[in-house]
Amino acid sequence: MKGVVTKSTGSWYVVRCQGETYECRLRGKIRLEGIKETNPVAVGDYVAIEMDEGSNVITEILPRKNHILRQSVKKTGHSNILAANIDQAVLVATVQQPRTSLGFIDRFLVSAEAFRIPQVLIFNKQDLLTDDQMAMLHEWKKKYEAVGISVYILSALQGNGLNEIKNILSNKISLVAGHSGVGKSTLLNQISDSIRQSTQQISAATEKGTHTTTFAEMFWIDDNTAVIDTPGVKEWGLVDMSAQEISDYFPEMRERRLLCKFGSKCLHLHEPGCAIIKAVEEGAIWFSRYENLINMTTGSDNRK
């Protein structure tokens, strides 16, 4: 049989086939093919399964149309796949309790853009913000929307803005990611009665969240709509990207970089005739995005 992986614990997988679910293990030889991924099977993967000695076994991972991954925090030289075969990548972020940095946001967006996966940015906890913070968020919203990213500002706890989110999720398979404590689970619980993710208060001492989602899991809202909830991500390291190609994953830089004097070899640091630097100086590229590009290119960012 063939089906889609809807949950992964790292050792067991839940596979949905023709409306039924099966707990499966992974056939050992699949792990021996030189895959440098901490999880060779990810939620969203289409797989073939069969019965083997009384249990269900995944025998084949079918070709992926895309996936989104980050560097493994625990295993050097390996990557961690958050999800496969998705239609859009949704990042839930917060200005405070906890704070999501613009550097983290841009690394997530770059990772999705590398596979040309459409991106959605949701700023949650609007109810906690001052007037100045709201004004700042609306400015960020305009800047990100100008480069083709859908941006929403809402309060999942208060339930506002949910209809818009339901509309953008409709008829798609969406990855939902973010730091622990940004309100991913609260948002998903509000979106569908079929989702019952546990939630937890932010620590008053650290203003950070704790992991309430333990494993990546796909929830079906209707026959054509699914969301993949993921454990909170603390760091986001890029995978298999050369310094020269990273600017290709910033939509506002993709065409401009071809105009650089040194072409594809330009790192946009201090090279003469750099079209990216010129656009930054003219205000055509948001300085924060340029700064994050340089941090990614030189490896000087802290991933958080």
Number of C-alpha atoms within 10 A of each C-alpha: 10 17 22 22 27 25 22 23 14 15 10 14 24 21 28 18 17 10 8 8 15 17 16 21 19 20 15 10 8 15 15 8 8 7 12 15 19 18 18 17 24 27 30 30 24 23 21 17 22 14 12 12 6 7 11 19 22 26 19 16 18 13 11 12 11 18 23 21 20 21 20 20 14 10 12 9 13 17 23 21 19 22 27 24 21 23 18 20 25 23 21 23 27 23 20 18 20 20 15 19 14 16 21 23 19 20 23 26 23 23 23 21 18 17 13 14 19 17 21 25 22 21 22 24 21 20 13 14 15 10 9 8 14 16 12 12 20 14 11 15 19 13 16 18 14 12 13 13 17 17 20 19 20 19 19 24 15 13 13 14 14 17 11 11 17 16 10 13 22 15 15 15 23 28 30 26 22 25 26 25 27 28 28 27 24 20 22 23 18 17 18 14 9 13 18 13 14 11 17 14 12 17 13 9 6 9 13 17 20 15 15 17 17 12 16 23 23 25 19 15 19 11 8 11 15 21 25 25 26 24 21 23 15 13 17 21 21 19 16 9 12 11 16 15 17 20 26 18 20 19 15 19 21 15 14 18 24 17 14 21 14 16 15 14 14 22 22 22 15 9 14 13 15 21 22 26 22 16 17 16 12 10 10 13 18 16 14 13 19 20 15 19 26 19 15 24 20 12 13 10 17 12 18 17
